[in-house]
Amino acid sequence: MSNGSKIQSFYQNDYAENIRLERRSLEFIRSKEIISRYLTEKPMEIADIGGAAGVYSYWLTSLGHKAHLLDFTPLHIEQAKEYGEKNNVELASYHCGDACNLPYSDNSFDMVLLMGPLYHLQERNDRLRCISEAKRVLKPGGVLMCALISRYAAILDGFKEPLLSSGDENKFEIINKVLETGVFSPGDMALFTSAYFHKPSDIQKELKESGFEQVELIAIEGFARAVNTEEILKNENHRELLLEYIRKTESRPEIMGMSDHFFAITRK
């Protein structure tokens, strides 16, 4: 991965990924809800690849599943272990490693979560390698769940304050490149780290080229990207109404690009 050192430095030194989902509670609520649809009552072996400090791994462990956490950034693995020690809970395993070269045996997992790697791999061959590795470690019939950043999230962020009033012309050059190629390279701007923003057709082609047949696409935030979700979520009645309408529209192609994130889900 040519941009690996930049990504690792960003998460190691510049960004508190371990508390990101506290600020983006709708993403966390919806991601857990969607993942839950594919869980079984029988304990599952689950690989959480690119799982940062293990927020999904510890949630899955609380449900009785065996979660194996792997992340590229040493700090995230340290934070995951510290959380486990503090709360007297332990994951099935912890690895600091590369999503394109997994340290697991073939046919080991009932589910593989790719909750970050595919949107940090700018080269298509790297993304295909990552998917191939996930497929290798999945059991036959196992579920692969890929979280992607939408190609059009860049426009939505570009027109948010304070970015819009920052006076930095470079940001729209960056956005134009994302729209054209999917490649996000922030340069000197502290926006995000090196990334790839998918169109739904991108991930469908990548998964099918990797040997997966049926691909389901589900918007995570959906239309709610356009509203003040944090205020709505504070009101229980409004919260349930919001979630209801996100569910009703989550698979509509017209909505997919509007969502910050979406899932691509398939089986081996």
ROTOR-937616 format. One line per 10 residues: their letters; for each residue x, y, z of N, C-alpha, C. Coordinates in nm, 3 decimals. Layout:
A) X/Y/Z/X/Y/Z/X/Y/Z  ...
// end
This chain:
MSNGSKIQSF) 0.086/-0.119/0.000/0.000/0.000/0.000/0.089/0.123/0.000  0.092/0.196/-0.109/0.185/0.307/-0.128/0.163/0.421/-0.030  0.040/0.442/0.015/0.009/0.554/0.105/-0.002/0.510/0.250  0.048/0.391/0.281/0.029/0.334/0.415/0.090/0.415/0.527  0.209/0.470/0.505/0.275/0.545/0.612/0.199/0.673/0.645  0.139/0.739/0.543/0.061/0.860/0.567/-0.065/0.827/0.648  -0.131/0.718/0.612/-0.253/0.680/0.682/-0.223/0.645/0.827  -0.117/0.566/0.847/-0.082/0.527/0.983/-0.045/0.649/1.067  0.030/0.742/1.009/0.067/0.864/1.082/-0.055/0.947/1.119  -0.151/0.957/1.026/-0.273/1.033/1.051/-0.347/0.979/1.173
YQNDYAENIR) -0.368/0.848/1.177/-0.443/0.790/1.288/-0.359/0.779/1.416  -0.229/0.766/1.400/-0.142/0.754/1.516/-0.125/0.889/1.586  -0.120/0.998/1.506/-0.080/1.127/1.562/-0.182/1.240/1.551  -0.274/1.232/1.453/-0.355/1.350/1.422/-0.505/1.334/1.444  -0.554/1.213/1.463/-0.700/1.193/1.463/-0.740/1.092/1.570  -0.840/1.128/1.649/-0.887/1.040/1.758/-0.998/0.949/1.706  -0.960/0.845/1.633/-1.058/0.752/1.577/-1.136/0.679/1.685  -1.074/0.659/1.801/-1.141/0.583/1.907/-1.265/0.652/1.962  -1.282/0.783/1.936/-1.404/0.851/1.983/-1.487/0.906/1.866  -1.450/0.870/1.742/-1.521/0.924/1.625/-1.669/0.891/1.628
LERRSLEFIR) -1.704/0.767/1.664/-1.844/0.726/1.658/-1.928/0.787/1.770  -1.862/0.844/1.870/-1.938/0.922/1.969/-1.991/1.049/1.904  -1.914/1.103/1.808/-1.956/1.224/1.739/-2.049/1.194/1.622  -2.044/1.072/1.573/-2.125/1.033/1.457/-2.216/0.918/1.500  -2.307/0.948/1.593/-2.384/0.841/1.656/-2.479/0.773/1.558  -2.531/0.844/1.457/-2.622/0.780/1.363/-2.549/0.671/1.284  -2.426/0.697/1.241/-2.348/0.596/1.170/-2.332/0.471/1.256  -2.304/0.489/1.384/-2.283/0.375/1.475/-2.414/0.299/1.495  -2.523/0.371/1.520/-2.653/0.306/1.539/-2.692/0.224/1.418  -2.681/0.286/1.301/-2.722/0.219/1.178/-2.630/0.103/1.142
SKEIISRYLT) -2.500/0.119/1.160/-2.407/0.011/1.128/-2.435/-0.111/1.214  -2.457/-0.090/1.343/-2.489/-0.203/1.431/-2.620/-0.268/1.390  -2.717/-0.185/1.355/-2.847/-0.238/1.314/-2.834/-0.327/1.190  -2.758/-0.282/1.093/-2.743/-0.358/0.968/-2.661/-0.485/0.991  -2.552/-0.473/1.065/-2.472/-0.592/1.096/-2.556/-0.696/1.169  -2.642/-0.650/1.260/-2.723/-0.742/1.340/-2.812/-0.832/1.256  -2.851/-0.786/1.138/-2.938/-0.865/1.051/-2.869/-0.993/1.004  -2.737/-0.997/1.008/-2.662/-1.110/0.956/-2.598/-1.194/1.066  -2.625/-1.158/1.191/-2.575/-1.236/1.304/-2.668/-1.355/1.331  -2.613/-1.460/1.387/-2.691/-1.577/1.423/-2.694/-1.592/1.575
EKPMEIADIG) -2.790/-1.670/1.625/-2.795/-1.696/1.769/-2.673/-1.775/1.813  -2.625/-1.863/1.728/-2.504/-1.938/1.757/-2.384/-1.845/1.751  -2.291/-1.853/1.848/-2.174/-1.766/1.844/-2.097/-1.778/1.713  -2.062/-1.665/1.656/-1.992/-1.659/1.529/-1.846/-1.620/1.549  -1.761/-1.670/1.462/-1.622/-1.623/1.453/-1.622/-1.506/1.354  -1.584/-1.387/1.404/-1.595/-1.265/1.322/-1.461/-1.193/1.318  -1.414/-1.161/1.197/-1.293/-1.082/1.181/-1.332/-0.937/1.157  -1.285/-0.849/1.244/-1.311/-0.705/1.234/-1.185/-0.642/1.177  -1.179/-0.631/1.044/-1.057/-0.587/0.975/-1.060/-0.436/0.956  -0.955/-0.371/1.005/-0.955/-0.224/1.004/-1.049/-0.170/1.109
GAAGVYSYWL) -1.062/-0.244/1.219/-1.162/-0.213/1.320/-1.120/-0.110/1.422  -1.011/-0.038/1.395/-0.964/0.071/1.482/-0.948/0.021/1.627  -1.006/0.093/1.722/-0.989/0.058/1.863/-1.091/-0.046/1.911  -1.164/-0.106/1.817/-1.246/-0.221/1.851/-1.387/-0.194/1.896  -1.444/-0.079/1.858/-1.578/-0.048/1.906/-1.679/-0.152/1.858  -1.667/-0.199/1.734/-1.758/-0.303/1.686/-1.719/-0.439/1.743  -1.592/-0.465/1.759/-1.547/-0.593/1.816/-1.600/-0.612/1.957  -1.592/-0.506/2.039/-1.640/-0.520/2.177/-1.792/-0.531/2.182  -1.860/-0.462/2.094/-2.006/-0.478/2.085/-2.042/-0.621/2.047  -1.975/-0.677/1.947/-2.002/-0.815/1.905/-1.970/-0.914/2.017
TSLGHKAHLL) -1.863/-0.887/2.090/-1.827/-0.973/2.203/-1.936/-0.970/2.310  -1.995/-0.853/2.332/-2.102/-0.841/2.432/-2.225/-0.922/2.393  -2.238/-0.952/2.263/-2.350/-1.033/2.215/-2.319/-1.182/2.214  -2.197/-1.218/2.254/-2.160/-1.359/2.265/-2.079/-1.412/2.149  -2.038/-1.326/2.055/-1.960/-1.370/1.940/-1.811/-1.359/1.969  -1.730/-1.426/1.889/-1.584/-1.424/1.905/-1.526/-1.329/1.801  -1.485/-1.212/1.847/-1.439/-1.107/1.757/-1.287/-1.101/1.756  -1.232/-1.100/1.635/-1.088/-1.092/1.614/-1.058/-0.957/1.550  -0.988/-0.871/1.622/-0.962/-0.735/1.577/-0.827/-0.726/1.507  -0.827/-0.662/1.389/-0.701/-0.630/1.320/-0.707/-0.485/1.274
DFTPLHIEQA) -0.598/-0.412/1.298/-0.591/-0.275/1.250/-0.446/-0.243/1.214  -0.431/-0.148/1.122/-0.301/-0.110/1.068/-0.223/-0.018/1.161  -0.294/0.048/1.255/-0.232/0.150/1.340/-0.205/0.095/1.479  -0.079/0.093/1.522/-0.046/0.038/1.655/-0.125/0.102/1.769  -0.146/0.235/1.762/-0.220/0.303/1.868/-0.358/0.245/1.886  -0.426/0.212/1.777/-0.562/0.158/1.788/-0.563/0.024/1.862  -0.466/-0.059/1.835/-0.460/-0.189/1.904/-0.429/-0.168/2.052  -0.341/-0.073/2.082/-0.313/-0.040/2.222/-0.439/0.009/2.292  -0.514/0.095/2.225/-0.638/0.149/2.284/-0.740/0.038/2.305  -0.748/-0.054/2.210/-0.842/-0.166/2.223/-0.808/-0.252/2.344
KEYGEKNNVE) -0.681/-0.281/2.361/-0.639/-0.363/2.476/-0.662/-0.290/2.607  -0.635/-0.161/2.609/-0.659/-0.081/2.730/-0.806/-0.081/2.767  -0.894/-0.068/2.666/-1.038/-0.071/2.692/-1.077/-0.205/2.752  -1.024/-0.314/2.696/-1.056/-0.446/2.747/-1.012/-0.466/2.890  -0.892/-0.419/2.921/-0.841/-0.432/3.058/-0.924/-0.351/3.156  -0.962/-0.230/3.114/-1.040/-0.141/3.200/-1.179/-0.198/3.227  -1.236/-0.265/3.128/-1.373/-0.314/3.140/-1.382/-0.465/3.162  -1.268/-0.526/3.187/-1.263/-0.670/3.218/-1.328/-0.756/3.109  -1.293/-0.726/2.985/-1.345/-0.802/2.872/-1.230/-0.820/2.773  -1.229/-0.933/2.703/-1.118/-0.961/2.612/-1.172/-1.010/2.479
LASYHCGDAC) -1.111/-0.962/2.371/-1.146/-1.009/2.238/-1.079/-1.143/2.212  -1.126/-1.212/2.107/-1.068/-1.342/2.073/-0.923/-1.328/2.030  -0.889/-1.218/1.962/-0.749/-1.191/1.926/-0.733/-1.046/1.887  -0.608/-1.000/1.893/-0.571/-0.864/1.853/-0.450/-0.874/1.760  -0.456/-0.806/1.647/-0.342/-0.803/1.557/-0.323/-0.662/1.503  -0.199/-0.617/1.499/-0.164/-0.498/1.423/-0.112/-0.550/1.290  -0.186/-0.525/1.182/-0.149/-0.585/1.056/-0.215/-0.519/0.937  -0.195/-0.581/0.822/-0.234/-0.528/0.692/-0.355/-0.604/0.639  -0.459/-0.532/0.600/-0.581/-0.595/0.547/-0.555/-0.669/0.417  -0.445/-0.638/0.351/-0.410/-0.706/0.225/-0.325/-0.830/0.246
NLPYSDNSFD) -0.293/-0.860/0.371/-0.211/-0.977/0.404/-0.251/-1.025/0.543  -0.365/-1.091/0.550/-0.423/-1.126/0.680/-0.351/-1.243/0.746  -0.335/-1.238/0.878/-0.262/-1.343/0.951/-0.351/-1.460/0.993  -0.457/-1.486/0.918/-0.554/-1.588/0.956/-0.553/-1.703/0.856  -0.597/-1.818/0.901/-0.604/-1.937/0.816/-0.722/-1.928/0.720  -0.717/-2.005/0.613/-0.826/-2.014/0.518/-0.953/-2.064/0.588  -1.069/-2.014/0.543/-1.199/-2.066/0.587/-1.216/-2.062/0.739  -1.179/-1.950/0.801/-1.179/-1.940/0.947/-1.301/-1.869/1.005  -1.366/-1.781/0.925/-1.463/-1.688/0.983/-1.602/-1.702/0.922  -1.701/-1.684/1.010/-1.841/-1.680/0.965/-1.876/-1.544/0.906
MVLLMGPLYH) -1.804/-1.441/0.949/-1.828/-1.305/0.900/-1.696/-1.229/0.898  -1.677/-1.148/0.795/-1.565/-1.055/0.790/-1.621/-0.914/0.770  -1.580/-0.824/0.858/-1.615/-0.683/0.847/-1.495/-0.607/0.792  -1.516/-0.538/0.680/-1.416/-0.444/0.628/-1.473/-0.305/0.651  -1.449/-0.251/0.771/-1.513/-0.126/0.811/-1.428/-0.003/0.783  -1.315/-0.021/0.714/-1.230/0.094/0.686/-1.132/0.072/0.573  -1.078/-0.050/0.558/-0.970/-0.069/0.460/-1.003/-0.026/0.318  -1.123/-0.056/0.269/-1.152/-0.030/0.128/-1.159/0.119/0.097  -1.187/0.202/0.196/-1.187/0.345/0.165/-1.053/0.411/0.197  -0.952/0.332/0.230/-0.817/0.386/0.242/-0.723/0.331/0.137
LQERNDRLRC) -0.769/0.242/0.053/-0.684/0.183/-0.051/-0.714/0.252/-0.184  -0.625/0.340/-0.224/-0.650/0.420/-0.344/-0.629/0.342/-0.473  -0.542/0.241/-0.469/-0.514/0.162/-0.588/-0.613/0.046/-0.600  -0.669/0.031/-0.717/-0.769/-0.074/-0.738/-0.712/-0.213/-0.709  -0.589/-0.237/-0.749/-0.528/-0.368/-0.724/-0.517/-0.397/-0.575  -0.491/-0.294/-0.495/-0.486/-0.312/-0.350/-0.625/-0.346/-0.295  -0.727/-0.280/-0.348/-0.863/-0.312/-0.301/-0.901/-0.456/-0.338  -0.865/-0.497/-0.458/-0.894/-0.635/-0.498/-0.817/-0.735/-0.412  -0.694/-0.702/-0.375/-0.616/-0.789/-0.287/-0.682/-0.798/-0.149  -0.729/-0.686/-0.098/-0.797/-0.683/0.031/-0.923/-0.770/0.028
ISEAKRVLKP) -1.001/-0.757/-0.078/-1.123/-0.838/-0.092/-1.088/-0.986/-0.105  -0.984/-1.015/-0.181/-0.939/-1.154/-0.199/-0.898/-1.216/-0.066  -0.829/-1.140/0.017/-0.788/-1.190/0.149/-0.910/-1.215/0.238  -1.006/-1.123/0.233/-1.129/-1.143/0.312/-1.201/-1.269/0.267  -1.205/-1.290/0.136/-1.270/-1.410/0.083/-1.196/-1.536/0.127  -1.064/-1.530/0.126/-0.984/-1.647/0.164/-1.013/-1.693/0.306  -1.027/-1.598/0.399/-1.043/-1.636/0.539/-1.189/-1.663/0.576  -1.283/-1.631/0.486/-1.425/-1.661/0.511/-1.453/-1.809/0.491  -1.541/-1.861/0.574/-1.593/-1.996/0.553/-1.689/-1.994/0.434  -1.708/-2.106/0.365/-1.812/-2.111/0.262/-1.947/-2.069/0.321
GGVLMCALIS) -2.014/-1.979/0.254/-2.141/-1.926/0.305/-2.125/-1.810/0.399  -2.000/-1.776/0.434/-1.976/-1.667/0.526/-2.009/-1.531/0.466  -2.037/-1.434/0.552/-2.083/-1.301/0.511/-1.966/-1.202/0.510  -1.953/-1.130/0.400/-1.858/-1.019/0.391/-1.936/-0.889/0.390  -1.902/-0.799/0.483/-1.967/-0.669/0.493/-1.861/-0.560/0.475  -1.875/-0.483/0.367/-1.779/-0.379/0.333/-1.842/-0.242/0.354  -1.779/-0.159/0.436/-1.825/-0.021/0.454/-1.748/0.069/0.358  -1.820/0.153/0.285/-1.761/0.242/0.186/-1.799/0.386/0.214  -1.714/0.480/0.173/-1.751/0.621/0.172/-1.803/0.655/0.033  -1.914/0.723/0.027/-1.975/0.759/-0.101/-1.890/0.860/-0.177
RYAAILDGFK) -1.883/0.845/-0.308/-1.811/0.937/-0.394/-1.859/1.081/-0.373  -1.987/1.098/-0.339/-2.045/1.232/-0.334/-2.042/1.294/-0.195  -1.987/1.220/-0.098/-1.970/1.278/0.035/-1.876/1.397/0.031  -1.785/1.398/-0.066/-1.689/1.509/-0.077/-1.759/1.640/-0.106  -1.862/1.637/-0.190/-1.937/1.760/-0.220/-2.009/1.809/-0.095  -2.075/1.717/-0.027/-2.152/1.754/0.091/-2.063/1.817/0.198  -1.943/1.759/0.218/-1.851/1.817/0.315/-1.794/1.949/0.267  -1.772/1.961/0.136/-1.714/2.083/0.082/-1.799/2.206/0.103  -1.930/2.186/0.114/-2.021/2.299/0.131/-2.068/2.317/0.275  -1.996/2.253/0.366/-2.025/2.273/0.508/-1.932/2.380/0.563
EPLLSSGDEN) -1.984/2.458/0.655/-1.897/2.549/0.729/-1.816/2.464/0.828  -1.688/2.498/0.858/-1.621/2.621/0.815/-1.545/2.607/0.682  -1.552/2.490/0.619/-1.476/2.470/0.496/-1.514/2.570/0.388  -1.644/2.597/0.375/-1.689/2.683/0.267/-1.631/2.824/0.278  -1.616/2.872/0.400/-1.567/3.008/0.421/-1.418/3.014/0.451  -1.348/2.902/0.432/-1.207/2.900/0.468/-1.120/2.978/0.370  -1.173/3.004/0.246/-1.096/3.078/0.148/-0.987/2.998/0.081  -0.982/2.869/0.105/-0.880/2.783/0.045/-0.934/2.724/-0.083  -0.882/2.772/-0.195/-0.930/2.725/-0.326/-0.895/2.578/-0.351  -0.792/2.530/-0.283/-0.746/2.393/-0.308/-0.852/2.289/-0.276
KFEIINKVLE) -0.940/2.322/-0.182/-1.036/2.220/-0.140/-1.126/2.178/-0.256  -1.160/2.273/-0.343/-1.247/2.235/-0.454/-1.170/2.166/-0.567  -1.040/2.190/-0.575/-0.957/2.109/-0.665/-0.955/1.965/-0.617  -0.946/1.948/-0.487/-0.948/1.813/-0.427/-1.082/1.746/-0.454  -1.191/1.821/-0.433/-1.325/1.767/-0.456/-1.344/1.728/-0.602  -1.297/1.811/-0.693/-1.310/1.779/-0.835/-1.236/1.650/-0.871  -1.120/1.630/-0.809/-1.045/1.507/-0.834/-1.121/1.386/-0.782  -1.181/1.401/-0.664/-1.261/1.291/-0.608/-1.376/1.257/-0.702  -1.448/1.358/-0.750/-1.561/1.333/-0.837/-1.520/1.261/-0.965  -1.403/1.295/-1.014/-1.356/1.237/-1.140/-1.297/1.098/-1.122
TGVFSPGDMA) -1.220/1.079/-1.014/-1.141/0.955/-1.000/-1.173/0.874/-0.875  -1.237/0.936/-0.776/-1.259/0.870/-0.648/-1.143/0.886/-0.552  -1.028/0.930/-0.600/-0.908/0.940/-0.517/-0.910/1.071/-0.438  -0.897/1.058/-0.306/-0.893/1.175/-0.217/-0.752/1.188/-0.161  -0.684/1.295/-0.200/-0.549/1.324/-0.151/-0.550/1.464/-0.094  -0.550/1.479/0.039/-0.573/1.610/0.099/-0.456/1.706/0.089  -0.337/1.659/0.054/-0.222/1.749/0.049/-0.193/1.806/0.187  -0.182/1.940/0.194/-0.151/2.004/0.322/-0.276/2.039/0.402  -0.393/2.011/0.346/-0.517/2.045/0.417/-0.552/1.935/0.517  -0.585/1.975/0.638/-0.616/1.878/0.744/-0.763/1.838/0.737
LFTSAYFHKP) -0.802/1.776/0.628/-0.941/1.736/0.609/-0.964/1.590/0.651  -0.880/1.505/0.600/-0.889/1.360/0.619/-0.755/1.307/0.572  -0.738/1.178/0.570/-0.615/1.122/0.515/-0.642/1.063/0.377  -0.541/1.006/0.316/-0.554/0.948/0.181/-0.668/0.848/0.178  -0.752/0.857/0.075/-0.872/0.772/0.073/-0.919/0.748/-0.069  -1.015/0.655/-0.079/-1.085/0.632/-0.205/-1.235/0.633/-0.176  -1.309/0.715/-0.249/-1.453/0.727/-0.230/-1.523/0.652/-0.343  -1.603/0.553/-0.306/-1.666/0.462/-0.403/-1.797/0.514/-0.461  -1.822/0.478/-0.584/-1.957/0.475/-0.639/-2.010/0.333/-0.618  -2.142/0.315/-0.605/-2.195/0.179/-0.590/-2.147/0.084/-0.700
SDIQKELKES) -2.137/0.134/-0.822/-2.093/0.047/-0.932/-1.948/0.002/-0.915  -1.864/0.085/-0.849/-1.724/0.048/-0.825/-1.716/-0.079/-0.741  -1.782/-0.077/-0.627/-1.769/-0.191/-0.535/-1.839/-0.314/-0.591  -1.946/-0.296/-0.665/-2.010/-0.411/-0.728/-1.914/-0.480/-0.825  -1.843/-0.401/-0.906/-1.747/-0.458/-0.999/-1.631/-0.524/-0.925  -1.582/-0.460/-0.820/-1.468/-0.515/-0.746/-1.504/-0.647/-0.678  -1.622/-0.655/-0.620/-1.664/-0.778/-0.554/-1.689/-0.889/-0.656  -1.752/-0.856/-0.767/-1.780/-0.958/-0.868/-1.652/-1.007/-0.936  -1.558/-0.916/-0.956/-1.429/-0.956/-1.011/-1.353/-1.047/-0.915  -1.383/-1.035/-0.787/-1.319/-1.117/-0.684/-1.392/-1.249/-0.661
GFEQVELIAI) -1.497/-1.275/-0.737/-1.565/-1.403/-0.731/-1.693/-1.405/-0.649  -1.738/-1.290/-0.599/-1.866/-1.283/-0.529/-1.976/-1.256/-0.631  -2.091/-1.316/-0.609/-2.197/-1.308/-0.710/-2.305/-1.207/-0.674  -2.378/-1.229/-0.568/-2.488/-1.140/-0.530/-2.436/-1.034/-0.433  -2.458/-0.907/-0.466/-2.413/-0.796/-0.383/-2.533/-0.710/-0.344  -2.550/-0.692/-0.214/-2.657/-0.607/-0.163/-2.597/-0.474/-0.118  -2.659/-0.363/-0.157/-2.614/-0.231/-0.118/-2.714/-0.168/-0.022  -2.665/-0.116/0.089/-2.751/-0.053/0.189/-2.688/0.079/0.234  -2.762/0.189/0.220/-2.715/0.318/0.269/-2.716/0.317/0.421  -2.610/0.369/0.482/-2.602/0.371/0.628/-2.678/0.493/0.683
EGFARAVNTE) -2.638/0.613/0.648/-2.711/0.732/0.696/-2.824/0.770/0.601  -2.810/0.740/0.473/-2.914/0.771/0.376/-2.944/0.919/0.366  -3.072/0.952/0.351/-3.113/1.092/0.335/-3.082/1.175/0.458  -3.059/1.111/0.572/-3.040/1.185/0.698/-2.912/1.268/0.697  -2.825/1.245/0.599/-2.706/1.329/0.584/-2.744/1.476/0.568  -2.865/1.500/0.519/-2.907/1.637/0.488/-2.980/1.706/0.603  -2.995/1.637/0.717/-3.069/1.698/0.828/-2.982/1.697/0.954  -3.029/1.768/1.056/-2.954/1.778/1.181/-2.983/1.654/1.267  -2.913/1.547/1.237/-2.947/1.419/1.301/-2.921/1.420/1.451  -2.816/1.489/1.496/-2.784/1.484/1.639/-2.897/1.542/1.723
EILKNENHRE) -2.962/1.648/1.675/-3.076/1.704/1.747/-3.196/1.609/1.743  -3.219/1.549/1.626/-3.332/1.456/1.612/-3.314/1.335/1.704  -3.192/1.285/1.715/-3.167/1.165/1.794/-3.188/1.187/1.944  -3.188/1.313/1.987/-3.210/1.342/2.129/-3.356/1.323/2.170  -3.447/1.327/2.072/-3.589/1.309/2.099/-3.627/1.166/2.061  -3.672/1.086/2.157/-3.695/0.943/2.132/-3.795/0.919/2.020  -3.905/0.995/2.019/-4.006/0.975/1.914/-3.952/1.014/1.777  -3.883/1.127/1.772/-3.825/1.170/1.645/-3.716/1.074/1.599  -3.641/1.023/1.694/-3.534/0.927/1.663/-3.590/0.805/1.593  -3.696/0.748/1.647/-3.755/0.627/1.588/-3.816/0.656/1.452
LLLEYIRKTE) -3.873/0.775/1.435/-3.930/0.813/1.306/-3.818/0.828/1.201  -3.709/0.890/1.241/-3.594/0.905/1.150/-3.543/0.768/1.106  -3.522/0.678/1.202/-3.470/0.545/1.169/-3.567/0.468/1.080  -3.695/0.484/1.106/-3.795/0.416/1.024/-3.784/0.456/0.877  -3.768/0.588/0.852/-3.764/0.634/0.714/-3.628/0.609/0.648  -3.523/0.603/0.728/-3.394/0.560/0.671/-3.405/0.416/0.624  -3.467/0.331/0.706/-3.484/0.189/0.667/-3.569/0.177/0.540  -3.675/0.258/0.532/-3.765/0.248/0.417/-3.695/0.282/0.286  -3.594/0.365/0.293/-3.529/0.415/0.171/-3.385/0.366/0.155  -3.338/0.279/0.245/-3.196/0.245/0.252/-3.140/0.177/0.128
SRPEIMGMSD) -3.225/0.111/0.049/-3.176/0.037/-0.068/-3.212/0.105/-0.200  -3.270/0.222/-0.194/-3.309/0.291/-0.317/-3.185/0.352/-0.383  -3.162/0.322/-0.511/-3.044/0.375/-0.579/-3.034/0.527/-0.575  -3.149/0.594/-0.576/-3.149/0.740/-0.576/-3.090/0.797/-0.446  -3.096/0.721/-0.339/-3.053/0.767/-0.207/-2.905/0.735/-0.182  -2.855/0.630/-0.245/-2.725/0.573/-0.209/-2.613/0.676/-0.211  -2.606/0.756/-0.318/-2.497/0.852/-0.329/-2.506/0.965/-0.229  -2.624/0.987/-0.174/-2.644/1.095/-0.078/-2.590/1.060/0.060  -2.580/0.930/0.087/-2.535/0.883/0.218/-2.384/0.900/0.231  -2.337/0.938/0.349/-2.192/0.944/0.372/-2.128/0.808/0.349
HFFAITRK) -2.191/0.706/0.403/-2.137/0.571/0.398/-2.246/0.475/0.347  -2.201/0.366/0.287/-2.294/0.259/0.254/-2.223/0.125/0.267  -2.304/0.022/0.287/-2.254/-0.115/0.298/-2.271/-0.186/0.164  -2.172/-0.267/0.129/-2.186/-0.369/0.026/-2.173/-0.503/0.096  -2.274/-0.588/0.080/-2.281/-0.713/0.156/-2.295/-0.829/0.060  -2.217/-0.934/0.084/-2.218/-1.050/-0.005/-2.178/-1.173/0.074  -2.188/-1.289/0.011/-2.151/-1.415/0.075/-2.053/-1.493/-0.011  -1.967/-1.568/0.055/-1.873/-1.655/-0.015/-1.947/-1.778/-0.064
// end
